[in-house]
Amino acid sequence: MIAQFSNSKMGPMKEPPPLRKLTIVAKDPGLHLGGPEGPMAITQVAVPAEILAKGPTGYRIKVVDYNATERRAYLDQQDYQDPQGELVDPFACREGETLDDASYQDRLIRDPNFHAQNVYAIAMRTLGIFERALGRRVSWSSGGHQLHIAPHAFAQANAFYSKEDRALLFGYFFGAKGKPVYTCLSHDIIAHETTHALIDGLRSRYTEPSRPDQAAFHEGFADIIALLSIFSLKPVVAAAIGKDGSVLEGEQAIGLVAASKLDPDSIRSSILLGLAQEVGVALEGAERGALRQSVKMSPQEGQALRVSDDEHRRGEVIVAAMMNTFVELWSKRVATLGRFDGDRYNLGSVVEEGAKLAQHLLNIAIRALDYCPPCDIDFSQYLASMLTADREMVPEDEFHYRDTIRNQFAAFGVGLPDTGCDSEGCWTRYANPGGLVYARSNYAAMTRNRDEFFRFLWENREALGISQRAYTEVLSIDSASRVGPDGLMLHETICQYVQRVDIFGAEFKSVLGAERPAGMRTTDRVTAYGGGVVILDQYGQVKYHIANRVEDGKRQRERAEYLMENGQLAAREGPDRLHFSLLHREQMGG
């Protein structure tokens, strides 16, 4: 029997199906299909089904539509369930309308309730992408269950994730012609900000003062997720590429696309690979186009940016490397398809190849987080983590994903770590898992209880290279179950720990093993961070131990020098942590 529950206003309600469809702006209002005068890309996306409260508010997302500039709230007047308990999309086309109708699209763009639905649906969709890739639930770092989203938070060209407010805050502004531009209508910006919140839930120490790659990684990784996730919206991708004729196969018309649109340079210029088109044009004019189009960056520009202190610009290096990986692999896969009349491809097949490729690269990018050290990340470590994550799921690199990723990152100046990798660039497995002491730890408890896992670390501190002097904390223990392309399951337990030691400049060499940086006084207080991730296999044996050790003198000196240059040497909490509001306001020119 199907379980039912009742609502005093709506009567008996059926148990919801696993997914529901909600209408969104597919890219942003700046993407017009078929040319500048064409319709916007409006589509429906599938999100986890749930009985939504006003806002909309669900079990992971709570939309609070309060405008701090105008000091007013926008009331949600939509019902997401009908009186019979069926799940509905309040912004679906009415009878006689289509998604491309100008009047329908104008009605959506003018309605603040649609803006609220847009942020809810895209944030939930992004969360789903992460949870499917990781094979587990992902928690917000705030400790609460619901992330708040304010779609009209303030009148400013900005949008950001605020850990302190447990919220994503989206601004709005007016373009040169007085037209309002809402960041909450940009798929790219919503996915980008949601990704910041998800990284913070998975690697909470990545917002602490550290080397420049760490803040840049936050920005670059968020761009990668935003750009690749659009390719699963196949009708939108097909419409953005454009149809160049058709051919009949039986009674079915097959859309065709000119081969000239699918060479690497043409793909790089596609609006699909530009981030936040409408916002970029409104801020800088049509000559600028997208807010960022990192894929167009040359390897020489990327290598020069490896020393940039601007987090967005430095982060573009890994975006350029990853998106050029996508371009190279997509163009090669398209080239294997059959042609019609010598110069056209089946548009549906082209889109399908792009969607499969983008999904695989998304999985690689996201799963790599499990193999990254929990603090002081740099690009080379992320590269090794991606290669490792993919090899764990797909041992044979038949389609050369890992080769292409490695080569593209190298072209943009990102090599592999100096130590800890094997000949393929993957992290080396722990050399002697049998040499560790397991007998005094309860395996079942160790994979669930942080105190029990700490006991295991402490018993094996010398073998694992864990400092006895530093304060040590186990941050998280997560079990993951992932399905590979061959249908086989991979079960792992991911355990993060961090270490911290507070010293004076005079103790730098004796504790950290390196001369203190020039300009550091003996009385200056220094907080050195270290930590690692321990990956346990399905038998509870250590498979990987990937760490940045507290006593790595070279690394600690480099970090201290960078923090001294930026006045953050003693920063730990509060105002000196990474603030996305400032980063994003600077990037948008505010």
N, C-alpha and C positions, 0 to 999 in steps of 0.2 A: 504494500500500500504506500502511495506517495505521501510523505509527511506534509501536513499543512499547519499554518499558524494564522492567527487572526490579527487584524489591525482595526481599532475601534472605528476608524473612518472608512476603511476600505473593505471590511469583511474578510472572509477566508482568503488566504493567499497561497498560491502554489509554491512549492520549493523551486527556486530559480534554476535555470540551466547553468552549465559551467561558464558560458560566455554570453556577452550581450554586445550589441552594436551601438556605437554612438558617433554622431557626426562631428567632424573636425575640419579645420583648415589644414590641408595636407602638407604644405611647405610653409608659405606665408602669403599674405595678400599681394606680395610683389611678383608671385609666379602666375603669369597669365598663359593659359594654354592656347597654342596656335598663334601667338603674337601679342603685342601690347594691348590690343583691344579685345582680346579673347577673355573667356571666363576665368575666374580663380579656380584653383585646384581644391575642390571640396570633396570629401570622401567620408566613408564610415570605417571605423576601426573596431576590432574585437578587443574587449577588455574583460577581466573577470566579472562575472555576474554577481550582483549583490543587491539587497534592498537598500536603496540610497535614501538618506535623509536630506533635508534641505541644505543647499550649499552649492553643488552636491557634496554630500559627506558620506564616505564609506569607511571601511575598516582600516585603510592605510592612508587615505587622503581626506583632508577636511578643507574645503574651500571657504574662506572667510572674506567676503567681498567688501572690505572697508577701504575707503579712500582717505588717507591721512591728510592730503593736501586740501581737499574740499570738506573734510570732516563729515563725511556722510557714508552710509552703508547702502549697498544695492541689494534689495530684497530678492531672494530666489523665489520666483513665482511658477516654477516648473514642477510637474509631477513626473517622476521616473517610473512609476507603476500605475497602471490603470485600475479602475474599481474592481476588476476581476483578479487583480494580482499579477497580470502579465507585465513583463518589463517592456518599457517603451522608450523610444528616442524622441524627446519632445521637439527636436529640431530636424527630424526627418522631413523629406519633401511631403508636402500636402498633395492631395489628389490633383492630378493635372500638372504638377510641377516636376522639373528635373533638376539635378544638381548644378547644371550649367545655366539655369535661368537667372538673368540679371536681377530681377525683383526678389527672388528667393535669396540670392547671395547678399544683396543689399540689406535684407531683413536680418540675416544672421549677423553681419558685421556691425550693425547698429545696436544690437541687443546685448547688454552687459551679461545677461544670463547665459547667452551662448558663449561669451568669453569665458565664463566660469566653467561651463561644460568642456570647453576646448582644453583648458589647463588640466582639469581632472583627468580627461581621457588620455591625453598624451603622457602625463606623469605616470598613470597606471600602466600604460603600454610600455613605457621605458622600464618601470619596475619589473614587469613581466619578462622583458628581454634579459635582464640581469638574473632573475631567479631561474629561468629555464637554462641559461648558460652555466650557472654555478651549481645547479642541482640541489638548491635549498632556499629557504626563506632568507631575505636580507632585512636586517633591522636598521632603523634610523639611529644615528649616534646619540640623539637627545635622550634616549631611554624611553620615550613615549612610543605609542603604537601608530599615531597619526601625524603625518607631516602637514602643516598648515600651508595653504597657498592663497595669496592675495593677488588677484588678477589686475586690480587697479589700485595698487598700493600708494602711488604718489605720482605727481606730475613731473617726471624727469626721464631723460633718455638713459635708463638703466634697468637692470634686472639682476638679482643676485640671490644666492642661498645664504641665509643667516642661521648659524647654529644656535646662537643665543635665543633667537625668536622661534626656533624649531619651524622655520618657514622658508618658502620661496616667495620673493617679493618682486612683482612685475610693475614697471612704470609705463607711462605713456607720455607722448610729447606731440608737438605740432610741427609738421614739415614746412618747407618753404612756402607752400601755397595755402597754409592754414589747415591742411588736412590732418586729422588725428592719426597718429601711428601708435598702435598698441603692441608692446612686446609680448603680451599674453596671447597674441594671435600667430606668433611665429613658432612653428614646430621645432625649428632648430634651437631657438632660445629656451623653450620649455624643456626640451630633451637635455640640453646642455646643463641647465640649472638643476634638473632632477638628478643628473649624473653626479654633480658636485655633492649632493646630499647622499647619494648611494656610496660614493667613494669614502665619504666621511664615516658612513656606517661600517664599511669594510676595513678601512685603514684610518682610524681617527687621528693618528699622530702625523698625518701628512699636512695638517694645517699649522704645525708648530714651526718656529723659525729654524731654517736649515739651509742647505746649499740651494743655489738657484734652480736646479733641475726639479726640486720637489714641488715648488709652487707652479712652475711651468708644466710639470706633468699633470697636475690637477686640471689646468686649462686645456692642454692639448688632448688629453684623454677624453674630456667632456666634448670637445669638437668632433673627435673620431666617432663617438657613439651617436651624436646628433646627425652626422652626415651619412653614416652607413645605415642607420635605422630607417631612413626614408625609402630604401630600395625594396622593402617588403610590401610597400603600397604599389602593387604592380600596375593597376590602371592609371595611376598618377604618373608613374615613371614612363609608361608607354605614351601617354598624352604629352608629357614634357619632351620626349625624344621627337615625337611627331611621325605621322604616317606618310609615306611616299608611295601611294598607290596600293593596290590589292590584287590578289589573284584568286580565282575560284578553285576550290578543291572539293569536288562533288557539289553540294549545295552550300558549302560554307565558304565565306570570303575570308581570306587570310591577309591581314595587314602586313605591308612591307615597309622596310626602312632602307634608305640609301646607305651603301657601304661607306661613303665619304663622311657620314656622321659618326662613324664608329672607330676611326683611327685614334690613336692615343691623344693627339693634340686636340681633336674635336671633343673628345670625352672630357678632357681637362677644362675646356671652356664651357661645359654644360652648366646651366643654372642649378642642376641637381647637386653639383659639387661645390657650390658657393654657399656660405653660411649667412642666413638672415638677409636676404635680398632687399626687402622693403626697408628695413632699418638702415642698411648701408646707403641706399639711394637717398633716403630722407635726410640723412646726416651730411652726406658728402656730395650728393648729386649723382646723376645717371652715369657720369664717367667713372665713378668708383664702383658702382654695382654692389655686389655682396659685401657685408661687413668684413668677412675674411674669405679668401679663396686660396688657401694654402697650397692646394695641389698644383698651382701655377708657379710656385716658387722653384727656382733653379737649384740644383745641388750646391752651386757656389754660394748662393744667398743663404742656403740652409747652414752651410759650414760656417759662414760669417756670424750667423745668429747663435751659434753654440756658445758664444761669450756674451750674449746680450743679457742685461739685467731686467729687461721688460718681460714679465711672465708670459703675456700673450704671444709676443713675438718669438720668444724662445720656445714656447710650447708649440708654435707652428711647425717646428722642425719635425717632431714626431707625427704631426698631422700630415705634413707633406710626404713623409716617408710611407705612412700607412695608406694614404689615398693614392699615391703613385703605385703602390703595390696593387691596389684595387684596379687602377687603370690598366696596368700591364697585364694582369691576369684576365681581366674581362675582355680586353681586345684580343688576347690569344684564344680565349674560349669561343668568342664570336667567330674568329677566323676558321674554326673547325666546322662551323655550320654550313649547310648547303646554301648556294646562292640561287636567286631567281633572276633570269635575264642577265646574269653575269655581274650585276652591280647592286643587287638588293638582297636583304635578308628577311627572314620571317621575324616580324617585330615581336610577336609573342615569345618566340624562342630566345631572342636577344634579351628581353626583359627577364625571362625565367633564369637565364644564366647569370645575369647581374644580381638577382635576388638571392640565388643559392650562394654565390660568391660572397656577397655582403654579409649574409648570415654566418657563413663560416668564419669570416674575418672578425665579425662581432664576437663570436664565441671565443676565438683565440684571444682577442683583446681583453675581454672580461675575465675569462678563466685565468689569465696571466696574473691577475691581482692576488690569487691564492698562493702564487709562488714568488711574490715580492716581499722583501723584508719590510717590517712594520714601521720603520722610520728611516729618514735620510735616504730616500729613494733617488736614484739617478737613472738617466735614460738607458745606459748600457745594461743596468740590472733589469729594467723593464723588458728590453729586447731579449735577454736570456730567459726571462720568465715566459714570454710569449712562445718562444721556440720550445721550451719545456712543456708548457701546457698543451701545445698541439701534438707533440710527440707522445705524450701520455695517452691521448685519445686516438691518434692516427700514427702508429709507428712508421709506416711506409709513406714517405712524402711523394706519392705518385704524381700529384699535380703541381709539385714544386712550390707550394705555399711557403714553406720555411726558407727555401733557397731565395725566393723572391723577396721576402721580408728582410732577410739578413742582408741581401745585396742593396736593397733600397735604403735601409737605415745606414749602411756603410757609405753610400753615395752622399747622404746628407750629414755625414760627420759623426754618426753614432756607431761606435764599435762595440765589441763585447767586453765584459769585465776582464781585468788583467788576470784574475785567478778565479777558480771555482767552476770553470766550464769545461765540457768535453770537446771533442773535435767537431761536433755538429753545432756548437754554440749553446747547448742546453746545460742547465745546472748539473753538476756531477752528483750522482746519488751518494748517499751517506756510505762511507767506505766499509764500515764494520758494525752494522746494526746489532749483530750478535754479541759484540763486545760490550754493549751497554747493560746496565743492571736493570732488569725488569721485575725481578722476583719480589721486591718490596713495594711494588705498585700494583693496584688492582686495575686490570685492563678496562673493565666495563666502566668503573668510576673515572679512570684517567681520561676517557674520551667524552666525559660529560661534566666533570667537576674540576674547577680551576685549582683548588687546593691540592687535589690528588695529582694533577699534572705538574704543579709546581714541585711536589715531592719528587716526581720522576726527574725533573730538571736538576734539582738540588743533589740528588743521588749521583747524577752523571755530569756534574758541573765541570769537572776537569776534562772529561772526554769530549764534551760539547763545546769547550772553550768559553764557558760562561763565567764572568767576573764574580768573585766572591765578595768584593768590596761594594759593588754597586747595588742600589735598591732594585729589586726585580719584581715585576708584576706580570702575571698571566692575563692578557687582555681578553682572549676569546678562545673557545673551542667549538668548531663547526664541523659537522659531518656532511659530506657531499656525496651524492650518487648521480653519475652522469652516464649518458648512453652514447657510445661511439657510433660512427657510420656503419660499423659491422653489426650493430645491435647488442654488443657486449657492454656490460655495466662496469664502470670504474668506481670503486668505493674508496674514499680517502677521508681522513680526519685532519683538519687544518687547525693548528694550535699556534697562536701568536703570543709572544712575550716581549716585553721591553725592559731595558735597564737604564738607570739614571744615576749619575754620580755628581755631586756638587763639590767643587774644589776651588782653591785659590790659584792664581796664576803661578805662584811659586811651586805648586805641586804638579804642574802640567806634565813635566817630563817624568817625574817619579811614578805618577799614576797612569798617564796615557802613553808614555813611551816616546814622546817627541818633544823637541824644543818648543817653548811657547812662542807664539807669533810675535813679530816685531811690533812694539807699541803696547803690548799687553803688560800691565804692571803686576808685580808680585801680589798685590792686594786685590786685584780684580777677581770677582767671583765668576766662575765658569760652570755651566751645566752641560755635561757631556751625555749624549744619548747613544744607546745601542739597542740591539734587539734582534730577534729572528723569528722565523716561521718554521715550525717542525711539522712535516707531513708524515702522518702514519698511514701505512697500508691497511688492507682489510684484515690483516692478522695482528695489528697493533705494533708492528715493527717500524722503526724510523726509516722512512724512504729518502727524505730530503731534510737537511738542516741548512737553511739559507739565512745568513745573518750578516749584519753590520756590527762588529764587535765594539764594545766600549773601549777596549784597549788597542784598537787600530789607530796608532798614533798619527799616521799620514792622513787618514780620513778625518780624524778629529781636528788636526791642525788646519786643514783646508776649510772645514766647516767654520772653525773659530775665526779664521782670517776673513771669510766672507761676512760673517755676522758682525765683526768689528767694523768693516767698511760700511755697513748699513745701520750701525747703531743699535743692533739687536742682540748683543752678546749675552746679556743677562736675561733676555726675554724668555718667559715660559708660558704664562697664561695671559689672558686679558687683551689689552690693546695691541700687543705686538704679534699676536697670532695672525694667520693669514685672513685678511678681510676681503671677501669677494666683492663687496659693494664698492670699495675703492678701486680694485683692479678693473672691474667692468665699467665704472664711470669713466676711468681714464681711457679705456679702449674705445668707448663710444663717443669720446671727445667732450665729455661733460666737465 
